[in-house]
Amino acid sequence: MSAHQNASQWTALDLAGQWRVTKATDDSLRTSVGLDTDDAEWPLIAVPGHWQSHSMFSDESGPLLYRKDFELKKPEDGERNFVVLDGLFYQGDVWLDGAYLGDPEGYFVPHAYDVTALADLDTGHVLAIGATCAPQRDKKAKRNITGIFQHWDCINPSFNPGGIWRGVRIERTGPVRIDALRVLCRDASEARANIRLTARLDSNGEAPIRILTFVDDKVVDEQEKSVALGLNILDWDIDIDDPALWWPWSLGPQNLTDIRFEVICDGQLSHSATRRTGLREVAVHDWIYSVNGERLFLKGANMAPTQAMLGQATTEELRRDVELARDAGLDLIRIHGHISRPELYDAADELGMLVWQDFPLQWGYARHIRKQAVRQAEEAVNLLGHHPSIIVWCAHNEPFTWDLGQGQPFDLKKFALPFIAGHQLPSWNKSVLDRWIKRAFEKADVTRPVIAHSGVLPHLPLLDGADTHFYFGWYHGNERDLPGLAAKLPSLVRFVSEFGAQAIPESADFIDAALWPDLDWKHLESEHGLQYSIFEQHVPPRAFASFEEWRLATQIYQSDVIKYHIETLRRLKYRPTGGFCMFLLNDAMPMVSWSVLDHQRVPKLAYTTLAEACRQVIITADRLPIAMHPGEEIRIAIHAVSDLRENLKDAVVCATLEVAGVPQVWRWEGDIPGDDCSLVGHITLTASFAEGPLVLDLTLECGEVVATNRYFSNVVART
């Protein structure tokens, strides 16, 4: 049972549907929040949703005032009524019948307000919510904890996510309500699993209570407690013998377990909450992760929101994105710079997909957010901690004060100095804010590793550095530069969590191809993220006769970047690399981005390339040079990489070199170790004296396991 299904048990009234809405002004916030306001002429808007989905507010930055009239039966003796908001982008004010309830902040944080006394006055009510998601004018010192939704180069800078984006309901409970329930699996083995539970209880007075904990409908713990007026925190542990363990999809079954918590007052059920979890243990050492004691090399991708208007996405669409990641052979999705909907994490649990969960901080923030960020980090654990798929928290993505993604042409030189300074010099974001948030996560969740920040190179005093972001072949260097860096500085490739290149999508209705080659480049840069100056370096548009030819060339280039980066990192499996996350799996809206799936989920060529490079068994060679001269010799190493748990017995590997139509064959036979990268052998290639293409084909065969690969070069005369 999901948390959402459990909440419906206590829902007296679901307020989803059509609400009235208008622009919020000082006058409307003063006079239009009570029962006596005539809002019949106000536009209707769907809740849950985002205000920019409405034609009248498509360019609106808010604030807006929402109203909803409803009828509600008066509470009976011992009953309490609450207004519950599951998600408000980003903050607001809430009134019931003109009485002020509070000022929620935090787009993913549920908020609840006791309205028992107001509900007892009458049966007709009006709920008013003033919602604001202020534009972040100073991108180097943002004030909203909205992550990529308000500052990213993969979302249109004019987009505003504001609105009541998740459900609103009236909840009816007994005297004691469960305000939050945190369920964490501390350790797990085939013999025993230990679960740590923390409950935040809201009581309307001092009272003795009995609390029951169920595992799959069986009572495993019963305690007598006393609660005081207001909020009470309870912590306790339960042990589960002979647990059915949860595994990532490549290692075993996805067994899930329901944990239910009940509060009994005066012999009556006051409130209950259920969390579906998985019993598993996560560990990491030097960026190599293990689940239930089994290490695994993490093949991952950064994931954008399913839609920029996340509240509009269907449950099926959220699940489909996880399925598409698994279909590509990935083990890990990094929820990049945001917290998604609960349905996505449910899907990850069910499909065995591991999750790297970012806290919604992206680039630079103002100093005053620290207290709010610490509070929201704890709430993130309350909201998501029970999901076995989540294996790591990350406090901040690239904690640098960059003004990127704001519709201006990208100028690499402009960001060179801030890039260097951001990595090497202390800053409030990197040195203070991120440490506070990391400690908040570690305090709330002792079961998972926590990363202070992502994409920060080694610097004093932290010479160990963090995970790395390398855009060879896009922002810096040549797309062939990664192997050389890895050989010289292996510590920098322990976990590469961003790499890739932009490519033009198949779903490109937003591009007027008839104008080729004089596309509206400024519009594409300002509204759709295209980085023209960098395309000019790598896939120059004017070198192609048509838009279709250029689009194909960009997709081929992106495919090459992804293929060879992944092959390099997989050859370094565990020595020292623990995994990777390519950038980016999907688009959240019509964009020219690093994604391999566009906003309609039509794949670019690189999606197939990604799936091929992430197969459980691959055969690879050192990459051939772009060109060779007649008679030139090179020595090439052949490696087999296997993520299977068992050895491949008597595998046969063949390398076939075709030069000027004449094949040359090498053959090896032997065992391929499981969960390892092994050297198969070396071959010496000699370029023919005839100019033309040089093709190296590799095959690995072992029963039903077949892997192939192909590398290209050209023989050209010396000049």
C-alpha positions as semicolon CSV with decimal commas, in nm:
position;residue;x (nm);y (nm);z (nm)
1;M;0,000;0,000;0,000
2;S;0,143;0,338;-0,097
3;A;0,137;0,636;0,138
4;H;-0,117;0,797;-0,096
5;Q;-0,354;0,501;-0,066
6;N;-0,320;0,508;0,310
7;A;-0,396;0,882;0,322
8;S;-0,722;0,825;0,135
9;Q;-0,846;0,616;0,428
10;W;-0,849;0,930;0,642
11;T;-0,965;1,175;0,375
12;A;-1,298;1,329;0,466
13;L;-1,301;1,537;0,148
14;D;-1,073;1,548;-0,155
15;L;-1,051;1,906;-0,281
16;A;-0,895;1,822;-0,617
17;G;-1,080;1,963;-0,915
18;Q;-1,179;2,309;-1,032
19;W;-1,087;2,607;-0,814
20;R;-1,138;2,979;-0,867
21;V;-0,825;3,185;-0,920
22;T;-0,720;3,545;-0,970
23;K;-0,407;3,752;-0,949
24;A;-0,318;3,816;-0,587
25;T;-0,297;4,180;-0,489
26;D;-0,281;4,346;-0,150
27;D;-0,650;4,424;-0,189
28;S;-0,757;4,071;-0,286
29;L;-0,550;3,912;-0,012
30;R;-0,721;4,143;0,236
31;T;-1,080;4,119;0,114
32;S;-1,120;3,796;-0,086
33;V;-1,020;3,518;0,151
34;G;-1,345;3,490;0,346
35;L;-1,692;3,347;0,296
36;D;-1,854;3,666;0,168
37;T;-1,647;3,709;-0,150
38;D;-1,825;3,670;-0,484
39;D;-1,574;3,484;-0,699
40;A;-1,819;3,371;-0,970
41;E;-1,639;3,576;-1,236
42;W;-1,296;3,444;-1,148
43;P;-1,143;3,195;-1,395
44;L;-1,150;2,825;-1,312
45;I;-0,822;2,636;-1,280
46;A;-0,739;2,271;-1,220
47;V;-0,590;2,162;-0,888
48;P;-0,347;1,985;-0,877
49;G;-0,168;2,180;-1,146
50;H;0,048;2,477;-1,237
51;W;-0,093;2,818;-1,314
52;Q;0,101;2,856;-1,639
53;S;-0,105;2,567;-1,779
54;H;-0,401;2,811;-1,788
55;S;-0,418;3,031;-2,099
56;M;-0,487;3,343;-1,891
57;F;-0,179;3,286;-1,674
58;S;0,062;3,125;-1,923
59;D;0,313;3,408;-1,879
60;E;0,232;3,478;-1,515
61;S;0,492;3,476;-1,240
62;G;0,239;3,518;-0,959
63;P;0,136;3,550;-0,690
64;L;-0,213;3,408;-0,744
65;L;-0,507;3,363;-0,509
66;Y;-0,696;3,031;-0,523
67;R;-1,040;2,972;-0,367
68;K;-1,249;2,660;-0,318
69;D;-1,601;2,642;-0,169
70;F;-1,705;2,313;-0,012
71;E;-1,946;2,149;0,230
72;L;-1,818;1,943;0,522
73;K;-1,998;1,755;0,795
74;K;-1,918;1,890;1,140
75;P;-1,665;1,683;1,336
76;E;-1,800;1,446;1,599
77;D;-1,673;1,432;1,956
78;G;-1,309;1,324;1,961
79;E;-1,259;1,394;1,592
80;R;-1,013;1,644;1,449
81;N;-1,013;1,800;1,103
82;F;-0,704;1,911;0,912
83;V;-0,643;2,096;0,589
84;V;-0,358;1,906;0,422
85;L;-0,154;2,044;0,130
86;D;0,070;1,782;-0,028
87;G;0,262;2,030;-0,242
88;L;0,262;2,405;-0,307
89;F;0,506;2,571;-0,548
90;Y;0,679;2,739;-0,371
91;Q;0,527;2,918;-0,072
92;G;0,204;3,084;0,026
93;D;-0,059;3,177;0,280
94;V;-0,362;2,968;0,376
95;W;-0,702;3,077;0,509
96;L;-1,017;2,886;0,599
97;D;-1,331;3,099;0,614
98;G;-1,110;3,406;0,641
99;A;-0,914;3,272;0,940
100;Y;-0,540;3,261;0,878
101;L;-0,388;2,912;0,907
102;G;-0,023;2,952;0,814
103;D;0,246;3,021;0,556
104;P;0,374;2,697;0,400
105;E;0,714;2,695;0,229
106;G;0,885;2,414;0,038
107;Y;0,746;2,281;-0,286
108;F;0,770;1,909;-0,199
109;V;0,691;1,939;0,174
110;P;0,340;1,841;0,293
111;H;0,172;2,089;0,529
112;A;-0,122;2,029;0,763
113;Y;-0,335;2,275;0,963
114;D;-0,579;2,192;1,241
115;V;-0,921;2,337;1,148
116;T;-1,135;2,142;1,394
117;A;-1,270;2,453;1,567
118;L;-1,355;2,623;1,237
119;A;-1,514;2,306;1,097
120;D;-1,737;2,288;1,405
121;L;-1,889;2,632;1,336
122;D;-2,075;2,547;1,015
123;T;-2,090;2,304;0,724
124;G;-2,018;2,555;0,445
125;H;-1,657;2,665;0,405
126;V;-1,411;2,833;0,172
127;L;-1,042;2,752;0,154
128;A;-0,821;3,029;0,016
129;I;-0,456;2,983;-0,076
130;G;-0,230;3,264;-0,185
131;A;0,045;3,096;-0,387
132;T;0,371;3,260;-0,486
133;C;0,675;3,135;-0,671
134;A;0,874;3,452;-0,708
135;P;1,107;3,479;-1,009
136;Q;1,468;3,451;-0,898
137;R;1,611;3,773;-1,036
138;D;1,955;3,730;-0,883
139;K;2,059;3,388;-1,010
140;K;2,375;3,397;-0,802
141;A;2,179;3,434;-0,478
142;K;1,847;3,256;-0,528
143;R;1,594;3,253;-0,245
144;N;1,361;2,969;-0,346
145;I;1,463;2,608;-0,287
146;T;1,326;2,493;-0,621
147;G;1,641;2,352;-0,780
148;I;1,632;2,313;-1,155
149;F;1,272;2,436;-1,187
150;Q;1,384;2,798;-1,161
151;H;1,744;2,788;-1,283
152;W;1,864;2,540;-1,542
153;D;1,986;2,531;-1,898
154;C;1,738;2,251;-1,979
155;I;1,421;2,444;-1,889
156;N;1,294;2,758;-2,061
157;P;1,397;3,052;-1,838
158;S;1,050;3,209;-1,874
159;F;0,889;2,901;-1,717
160;N;0,745;2,939;-1,368
161;P;0,639;2,621;-1,182
162;G;0,405;2,808;-0,945
163;G;0,077;2,658;-0,832
164;I;-0,094;2,404;-0,611
165;W;0,083;2,121;-0,787
166;R;-0,021;1,832;-0,562
167;G;-0,337;1,734;-0,379
168;V;-0,537;1,926;-0,120
169;R;-0,774;1,749;0,116
170;I;-0,960;1,764;0,444
171;E;-0,832;1,489;0,669
172;R;-1,030;1,357;0,967
173;T;-0,853;1,181;1,255
174;G;-0,889;1,109;1,622
175;P;-0,721;1,310;1,902
176;V;-0,368;1,220;1,788
177;R;-0,260;1,259;1,426
178;I;0,055;1,119;1,264
179;D;0,214;1,433;1,123
180;A;0,514;1,247;0,978
181;L;0,640;0,889;0,974
182;R;0,999;0,804;0,885
183;V;1,086;0,443;0,805
184;L;1,453;0,354;0,749
185;C;1,612;0,013;0,697
186;R;1,933;0,030;0,900
187;D;2,075;-0,310;0,811
188;A;1,956;-0,625;0,644
189;S;2,079;-0,978;0,588
190;E;1,919;-1,311;0,511
191;A;1,885;-1,369;0,886
192;R;1,752;-1,034;1,010
193;A;1,659;-0,680;0,913
194;N;1,644;-0,382;1,146
195;I;1,400;-0,097;1,085
196;R;1,429;0,243;1,253
197;L;1,099;0,431;1,285
198;T;1,044;0,792;1,383
199;A;0,694;0,934;1,424
200;R;0,595;1,297;1,472
201;L;0,259;1,299;1,648
202;D;0,023;1,597;1,678
203;S;-0,192;1,566;1,990
204;N;-0,478;1,790;2,102
205;G;-0,384;1,736;2,465
206;E;-0,205;1,520;2,720
207;A;-0,308;1,158;2,681
208;P;-0,191;0,799;2,718
209;I;-0,173;0,617;2,385
210;R;-0,097;0,271;2,257
211;I;0,107;0,237;1,941
212;L;0,112;-0,070;1,720
213;T;0,360;-0,153;1,446
214;F;0,262;-0,402;1,177
215;V;0,478;-0,577;0,919
216;D;0,264;-0,707;0,634
217;D;-0,046;-0,696;0,859
218;K;0,121;-0,880;1,147
219;V;0,175;-0,697;1,479
220;V;0,546;-0,697;1,560
221;D;0,564;-0,423;1,825
222;E;0,324;-0,275;2,080
223;Q;0,402;0,006;2,324
224;E;0,227;0,228;2,577
225;K;0,326;0,596;2,559
226;S;0,214;0,935;2,685
227;V;0,188;1,239;2,461
228;A;0,171;1,608;2,545
229;L;-0,020;1,887;2,375
230;G;0,132;1,969;2,036
231;L;0,406;1,783;1,851
232;N;0,569;1,474;2,001
233;I;0,863;1,277;1,857
234;L;0,884;0,900;1,906
235;D;1,173;0,676;1,797
236;W;1,182;0,297;1,808
237;D;1,326;-0,006;1,629
238;I;1,184;-0,332;1,507
239;D;1,362;-0,648;1,393
240;I;1,234;-0,870;1,115
241;D;1,360;-1,228;1,109
242;D;1,429;-1,412;0,782
243;P;1,342;-1,109;0,570
244;A;1,267;-1,123;0,199
245;L;1,537;-0,885;0,078
246;W;1,496;-0,614;-0,185
247;W;1,752;-0,610;-0,467
248;P;1,837;-0,394;-0,767
249;W;1,695;-0,546;-1,086
250;S;2,026;-0,695;-1,197
251;L;2,092;-0,875;-0,866
252;G;1,762;-1,022;-0,752
253;P;1,389;-0,978;-0,682
254;Q;1,221;-0,658;-0,567
255;N;1,050;-0,786;-0,251
256;L;0,849;-0,510;-0,085
257;T;0,720;-0,496;0,271
258;D;0,435;-0,290;0,420
259;I;0,506;-0,119;0,752
260;R;0,190;0,012;0,921
261;F;0,182;0,230;1,231
262;E;-0,136;0,277;1,434
263;V;-0,212;0,514;1,721
264;I;-0,481;0,398;1,964
265;C;-0,654;0,647;2,197
266;D;-0,914;0,531;2,452
267;G;-0,938;0,200;2,273
268;Q;-1,015;0,363;1,937
269;L;-0,797;0,395;1,629
270;S;-0,695;0,762;1,618
271;H;-0,476;0,754;1,307
272;S;-0,263;0,518;1,101
273;A;0,003;0,546;0,834
274;T;0,156;0,289;0,602
275;R;0,489;0,293;0,422
276;R;0,584;0,036;0,162
277;T;0,955;-0,030;0,193
278;G;1,220;-0,278;0,092
279;L;1,457;-0,454;0,328
280;R;1,810;-0,392;0,207
281;E;2,142;-0,253;0,326
282;V;2,348;0,004;0,135
283;A;2,720;0,069;0,174
284;V;2,981;0,264;-0,019
285;H;3,359;0,266;-0,007
286;D;3,563;0,496;-0,227
287;W;3,265;0,547;-0,462
288;I;3,201;0,174;-0,503
289;Y;2,848;0,091;-0,388
290;S;2,713;-0,235;-0,257
291;V;2,361;-0,354;-0,182
292;N;2,316;-0,637;0,069
293;G;2,691;-0,695;0,056
294;E;2,699;-0,733;-0,324
295;R;2,903;-0,464;-0,495
296;L;2,787;-0,334;-0,830
297;F;2,915;-0,094;-1,090
298;L;2,651;0,177;-1,125
299;K;2,552;0,257;-1,481
300;G;2,335;0,565;-1,452
301;A;2,176;0,870;-1,608
302;N;2,065;1,207;-1,482
303;M;1,687;1,236;-1,499
304;A;1,498;1,559;-1,563
305;P;1,141;1,605;-1,439
306;T;0,897;1,395;-1,641
307;Q;0,739;1,728;-1,732
308;A;0,844;2,076;-1,629
309;M;0,485;2,104;-1,504
310;L;0,543;1,802;-1,282
311;G;0,191;1,812;-1,139
312;Q;0,049;1,750;-1,487
313;A;0,239;1,425;-1,547
314;T;0,036;1,106;-1,522
315;T;0,133;0,812;-1,306
316;E;0,190;0,614;-1,626
317;E;0,428;0,879;-1,763
318;L;0,629;0,886;-1,441
319;R;0,662;0,509;-1,445
320;R;0,747;0,506;-1,815
321;D;1,055;0,721;-1,754
322;V;1,185;0,469;-1,502
323;E;1,108;0,185;-1,742
324;L;1,295;0,361;-2,023
325;A;1,599;0,391;-1,796
326;R;1,585;0,022;-1,712
327;D;1,530;-0,069;-2,078
328;A;1,858;0,110;-2,153
329;G;2,037;-0,124;-1,912
330;L;2,083;0,140;-1,644
331;D;2,108;0,057;-1,274
332;L;2,078;0,413;-1,143
333;I;1,881;0,728;-1,207
334;R;1,996;1,055;-1,059
335;I;1,692;1,273;-0,989
336;H;1,877;1,580;-1,105
337;G;1,834;1,894;-0,895
338;H;1,476;1,823;-0,786
339;I;1,246;1,597;-0,588
340;S;0,989;1,422;-0,804
341;R;0,642;1,285;-0,741
342;P;0,592;0,985;-0,508
343;E;0,477;0,769;-0,799
344;L;0,822;0,782;-0,956
345;Y;0,987;0,642;-0,643
346;D;0,717;0,375;-0,615
347;A;0,803;0,273;-0,971
348;A;1,176;0,267;-0,894
349;D;1,110;0,042;-0,593
350;E;0,899;-0,196;-0,801
351;L;1,137;-0,204;-1,098
352;G;1,458;-0,237;-0,898
353;M;1,604;0,091;-1,022
354;L;1,849;0,258;-0,783
355;V;1,811;0,631;-0,717
356;W;2,063;0,905;-0,645
357;Q;1,843;1,172;-0,490
358;D;1,945;1,535;-0,523
359;F;1,820;1,797;-0,281
360;P;1,672;2,079;-0,495
361;L;1,970;2,313;-0,486
362;Q;2,134;2,408;-0,816
363;W;2,417;2,663;-0,842
364;G;2,413;2,974;-0,617
365;Y;2,184;3,069;-0,324
366;A;2,139;3,354;-0,079
367;R;2,267;3,312;0,274
368;H;1,932;3,337;0,443
369;I;1,807;3,002;0,303
370;R;2,025;2,792;0,535
371;K;1,766;2,738;0,810
372;Q;1,491;2,658;0,561
373;A;1,719;2,423;0,366
374;V;1,808;2,229;0,681
375;R;1,439;2,192;0,768
376;Q;1,350;2,078;0,418
377;A;1,634;1,824;0,414
378;E;1,481;1,656;0,719
379;E;1,139;1,663;0,552
380;A;1,288;1,501;0,242
381;V;1,394;1,206;0,457
382;N;1,048;1,190;0,616
383;L;0,888;1,191;0,271
384;L;1,121;0,953;0,087
385;G;1,333;0,765;0,339
386;H;1,131;0,444;0,318
387;H;1,208;0,391;-0,051
388;P;1,468;0,114;-0,088
389;S;1,558;0,243;-0,433
390;I;1,717;0,559;-0,288
391;I;2,080;0,479;-0,204
392;V;2,240;0,823;-0,167
393;W;2,146;1,184;-0,088
394;C;2,324;1,479;-0,249
395;A;2,288;1,820;-0,089
396;H;2,377;2,054;-0,377
397;N;2,455;2,027;-0,746
398;E;2,747;2,243;-0,857
399;P;2,745;2,498;-0,572
400;F;2,886;2,777;-0,787
401;T;2,750;3,126;-0,841
402;W;2,689;3,092;-1,214
403;D;2,429;3,282;-1,412
404;L;2,368;3,004;-1,664
405;G;2,058;2,907;-1,855
406;Q;1,900;3,250;-1,873
407;G;1,840;3,279;-2,243
408;Q;2,170;3,449;-2,327
409;P;2,409;3,309;-2,590
410;F;2,652;3,074;-2,419
411;D;3,003;3,219;-2,390
412;L;3,253;2,962;-2,264
413;K;3,525;3,223;-2,207
414;K;3,291;3,417;-1,978
415;F;3,266;3,119;-1,743
416;A;3,630;3,006;-1,744
417;L;3,741;3,216;-1,446
418;P;3,424;3,159;-1,236
419;F;3,460;2,787;-1,311
420;I;3,815;2,772;-1,176
421;A;3,740;2,997;-0,879
422;G;3,424;2,806;-0,794
423;H;3,616;2,482;-0,759
424;Q;3,927;2,605;-0,581
425;L;3,823;2,897;-0,359
426;P;3,604;2,879;-0,047
427;S;3,249;3,006;-0,085
428;W;2,948;3,032;0,141
429;N;2,745;2,791;-0,074
430;K;3,015;2,524;-0,098
431;S;3,190;2,566;0,236
432;V;2,902;2,655;0,470
433;L;2,557;2,583;0,326
434;D;2,642;2,241;0,187
435;R;2,800;2,125;0,513
436;W;2,488;2,224;0,706
437;I;2,261;2,035;0,468
438;K;2,489;1,731;0,466
439;R;2,479;1,721;0,847
440;A;2,099;1,755;0,840
441;F;2,070;1,453;0,611
442;E;2,317;1,252;0,819
443;K;2,128;1,333;1,138
444;A;1,792;1,235;0,989
445;D;1,916;0,927;0,801
446;V;2,202;0,713;0,928
447;T;2,136;0,442;0,670
448;R;2,258;0,611;0,350
449;P;2,571;0,795;0,238
450;V;2,539;1,171;0,190
451;I;2,730;1,380;-0,063
452;A;2,778;1,746;0,031
453;H;2,794;1,860;-0,330
454;S;2,828;1,720;-0,679
455;G;3,075;1,823;-0,946
456;V;3,342;1,982;-0,724
457;L;3,705;1,907;-0,809
458;P;3,970;1,842;-0,541
459;H;4,053;2,158;-0,347
460;L;4,207;2,258;-0,017
461;P;4,138;2,125;0,241
462;L;3,933;1,850;0,065
463;L;4,195;1,709;-0,169
464;D;3,985;1,398;-0,220
465;G;3,725;1,593;-0,416
466;A;3,378;1,470;-0,504
467;D;3,219;1,310;-0,806
468;T;3,319;1,484;-1,128
469;H;3,147;1,647;-1,424
470;F;3,347;1,620;-1,746
471;Y;3,219;1,758;-2,075
472;F;3,503;1,656;-2,304
473;G;3,386;1,716;-2,656
474;W;3,138;1,980;-2,548
475;Y;3,248;2,249;-2,302
476;H;3,615;2,158;-2,295
477;G;3,876;1,962;-2,483
478;N;3,820;1,688;-2,735
479;E;3,575;1,403;-2,695
480;R;3,877;1,169;-2,707
481;D;4,046;1,327;-2,403
482;L;3,889;1,125;-2,120
483;P;4,116;0,815;-2,139
484;G;4,428;1,032;-2,114
485;L;4,293;1,217;-1,810
486;A;4,193;0,889;-1,646
487;A;4,546;0,753;-1,693
488;K;4,711;1,062;-1,544
489;L;4,461;1,140;-1,265
490;P;4,263;0,824;-1,190
491;S;4,107;0,973;-0,875
492;L;3,908;1,210;-1,095
493;V;3,717;0,927;-1,259
494;R;3,607;0,739;-0,948
495;F;3,253;0,850;-1,028
496;V;3,177;1,073;-1,326
497;S;2,824;1,199;-1,269
498;E;2,785;1,424;-1,575
499;F;2,907;1,396;-1,934
500;G;2,746;1,430;-2,274
501;A;2,671;1,657;-2,569
502;Q;2,368;1,836;-2,705
503;A;2,179;1,694;-3,004
504;I;1,879;1,813;-3,200
505;P;1,564;1,613;-3,111
506;E;1,333;1,431;-3,350
507;S;1,032;1,612;-3,200
508;A;1,136;1,952;-3,330
509;D;0,812;2,135;-3,414
510;F;0,955;2,437;-3,232
511;I;1,222;2,469;-3,504
512;D;1,123;2,617;-3,840
513;A;1,342;2,395;-4,058
514;A;1,224;2,573;-4,373
515;L;1,450;2,866;-4,279
516;W;1,765;2,653;-4,304
517;P;2,043;2,751;-4,265
518;D;1,916;3,081;-4,126
519;L;1,718;2,940;-3,836
520;D;1,602;3,174;-3,563
521;W;1,915;3,095;-3,366
522;K;1,855;3,367;-3,105
523;H;1,511;3,226;-3,024
524;L;1,648;2,873;-3,001
525;E;1,920;2,992;-2,765
526;S;1,696;3,207;-2,546
527;E;1,391;2,977;-2,523
528;H;1,510;2,625;-2,602
529;G;1,863;2,594;-2,463
530;L;2,055;2,550;-2,789
531;Q;2,424;2,640;-2,746
532;Y;2,508;2,768;-3,092
533;S;2,868;2,868;-3,029
534;I;2,953;2,517;-2,911
535;F;2,775;2,349;-3,201
536;E;2,990;2,573;-3,422
537;Q;3,299;2,406;-3,274
538;H;3,187;2,044;-3,299
539;V;2,906;2,011;-3,556
540;P;2,894;2,345;-3,743
541;P;2,547;2,396;-3,893
542;R;2,664;2,560;-4,215
543;A;2,864;2,252;-4,308
544;F;2,536;2,075;-4,389
545;A;2,299;2,122;-4,680
546;S;1,979;2,065;-4,484
547;F;1,840;2,078;-4,134
548;E;1,778;1,702;-4,142
549;E;2,143;1,631;-4,229
550;W;2,263;1,856;-3,949
551;R;2,024;1,702;-3,697
552;L;2,149;1,354;-3,787
553;A;2,511;1,470;-3,754
554;T;2,445;1,614;-3,406
555;Q;2,288;1,286;-3,298
556;I;2,580;1,084;-3,434
557;Y;2,824;1,311;-3,252
558;Q;2,629;1,280;-2,926
559;S;2,624;0,902;-2,969
560;D;3,001;0,889;-3,008
561;V;3,059;1,101;-2,698
562;I;2,834;0,879;-2,488
563;K;2,962;0,547;-2,627
564;Y;3,331;0,614;-2,578
565;H;3,295;0,782;-2,239
566;I;3,100;0,483;-2,110
567;E;3,344;0,232;-2,257
568;T;3,637;0,415;-2,097
569;L;3,470;0,420;-1,756
570;R;3,356;0,058;-1,774
571;R;3,710;-0,053;-1,858
572;L;3,812;0,111;-1,530
573;K;3,552;-0,087;-1,335
574;Y;3,642;-0,080;-0,964
575;R;3,997;0,029;-1,058
576;P;3,910;0,298;-0,958
577;T;3,568;0,375;-1,111
578;G;3,252;0,290;-0,917
579;G;3,011;0,404;-1,185
580;F;2,880;0,696;-1,387
581;C;2,573;0,906;-1,464
582;M;2,553;1,032;-1,819
583;F;2,376;1,362;-1,881
584;L;2,082;1,356;-1,971
585;L;1,814;1,088;-1,998
586;N;1,507;1,293;-2,088
587;D;1,370;1,637;-2,162
588;A;1,108;1,806;-1,945
589;M;0,984;2,033;-2,225
590;P;1,068;2,114;-2,590
591;M;1,443;2,178;-2,573
592;V;1,772;2,133;-2,751
593;S;1,963;1,959;-2,475
594;W;2,191;1,672;-2,376
595;S;1,897;1,431;-2,351
596;V;1,875;1,098;-2,534
597;L;1,493;1,104;-2,512
598;D;1,311;1,418;-2,622
599;H;1,005;1,572;-2,455
600;Q;0,778;1,333;-2,649
601;R;1,009;1,042;-2,549
602;V;1,113;0,989;-2,909
603;P;1,467;0,849;-2,882
604;K;1,770;1,012;-3,037
605;L;2,032;0,779;-3,183
606;A;2,221;0,800;-2,855
607;Y;1,947;0,616;-2,666
608;T;2,023;0,298;-2,861
609;T;2,395;0,367;-2,821
610;L;2,347;0,407;-2,446
611;A;2,163;0,075;-2,426
612;E;2,437;-0,101;-2,625
613;A;2,714;0,048;-2,412
614;C;2,531;-0,053;-2,092
615;R;2,466;-0,415;-2,179
616;Q;2,570;-0,648;-1,900
617;V;2,853;-0,787;-2,112
618;I;3,049;-0,575;-2,358
619;I;3,367;-0,625;-2,558
620;T;3,586;-0,318;-2,613
621;A;3,910;-0,208;-2,772
622;D;4,132;0,093;-2,733
623;R;3,980;0,346;-2,966
624;L;4,141;0,370;-3,307
625;P;4,288;0,706;-3,409
626;I;4,084;0,920;-3,645
627;A;4,340;0,856;-3,918
628;M;4,645;0,636;-3,975
629;H;4,922;0,667;-4,231
630;P;5,018;0,381;-4,463
631;G;5,244;0,134;-4,284
632;E;5,178;0,286;-3,939
633;E;5,152;0,037;-3,652
634;I;4,952;0,066;-3,330
635;R;4,906;-0,178;-3,044
636;I;4,547;-0,220;-2,926
637;A;4,423;-0,374;-2,600
638;I;4,101;-0,577;-2,604
639;H;3,894;-0,591;-2,284
640;A;3,580;-0,779;-2,183
641;V;3,356;-0,619;-1,922
642;S;3,095;-0,829;-1,744
643;D;2,837;-0,724;-1,487
644;L;2,710;-1,080;-1,457
645;R;2,762;-1,252;-1,123
646;E;2,895;-1,574;-1,275
647;N;3,199;-1,640;-1,492
648;L;3,155;-1,694;-1,864
649;K;3,312;-2,035;-1,927
650;D;3,504;-2,102;-2,249
651;A;3,411;-1,771;-2,408
652;V;3,538;-1,703;-2,758
653;V;3,655;-1,355;-2,857
654;C;3,737;-1,264;-3,215
655;A;3,884;-0,945;-3,358
656;T;3,855;-0,891;-3,731
657;L;4,042;-0,610;-3,900
658;E;3,940;-0,518;-4,250
659;V;4,181;-0,300;-4,446
660;A;4,112;-0,228;-4,811
661;G;3,869;-0,519;-4,818
662;V;4,120;-0,773;-4,680
663;P;4,030;-0,928;-4,339
664;Q;4,277;-1,024;-4,067
665;V;4,147;-1,229;-3,771
666;W;4,265;-1,280;-3,411
667;R;4,099;-1,533;-3,180
668;W;4,109;-1,598;-2,805
669;E;3,931;-1,857;-2,593
670;G;3,898;-1,873;-2,216
671;D;3,694;-1,775;-1,911
672;I;3,562;-1,421;-1,860
673;P;3,541;-1,336;-1,486
674;G;3,206;-1,220;-1,352
675;D;3,162;-0,866;-1,218
676;D;3,496;-0,753;-1,356
677;C;3,686;-0,603;-1,646
678;S;3,945;-0,840;-1,786
679;L;4,216;-0,804;-2,046
680;V;4,156;-1,043;-2,335
681;G;4,474;-0,967;-2,524
682;H;4,655;-0,728;-2,754
683;I;4,665;-0,694;-3,128
684;T;4,903;-0,500;-3,347
685;L;4,739;-0,317;-3,635
686;T;4,931;-0,216;-3,942
687;A;4,768;0,029;-4,177
688;S;4,772;-0,079;-4,538
689;F;4,947;0,118;-4,807
690;A;4,613;0,167;-4,979
691;E;4,409;0,461;-4,860
692;G;4,056;0,400;-4,734
693;P;3,849;0,296;-4,434
694;L;3,988;0,070;-4,163
695;V;3,729;-0,129;-3,967
696;L;3,786;-0,335;-3,652
697;D;3,504;-0,573;-3,554
698;L;3,492;-0,748;-3,217
699;T;3,272;-1,038;-3,107
700;L;3,239;-1,223;-2,778
701;E;3,034;-1,544;-2,769
702;C;2,951;-1,771;-2,478
703;G;2,630;-1,968;-2,509
704;E;2,342;-1,722;-2,519
705;V;2,571;-1,430;-2,434
706;V;2,681;-1,244;-2,746
707;A;2,854;-0,905;-2,753
708;T;2,975;-0,713;-3,056
709;N;3,153;-0,384;-3,117
710;R;3,299;-0,192;-3,408
711;Y;3,569;0,074;-3,441
712;F;3,663;0,289;-3,739
713;S;3,966;0,471;-3,871
714;N;4,090;0,588;-4,209
715;V;4,419;0,528;-4,387
716;V;4,533;0,856;-4,540
717;A;4,855;0,942;-4,718
718;R;5,113;1,154;-4,543
719;T;5,113;1,514;-4,657
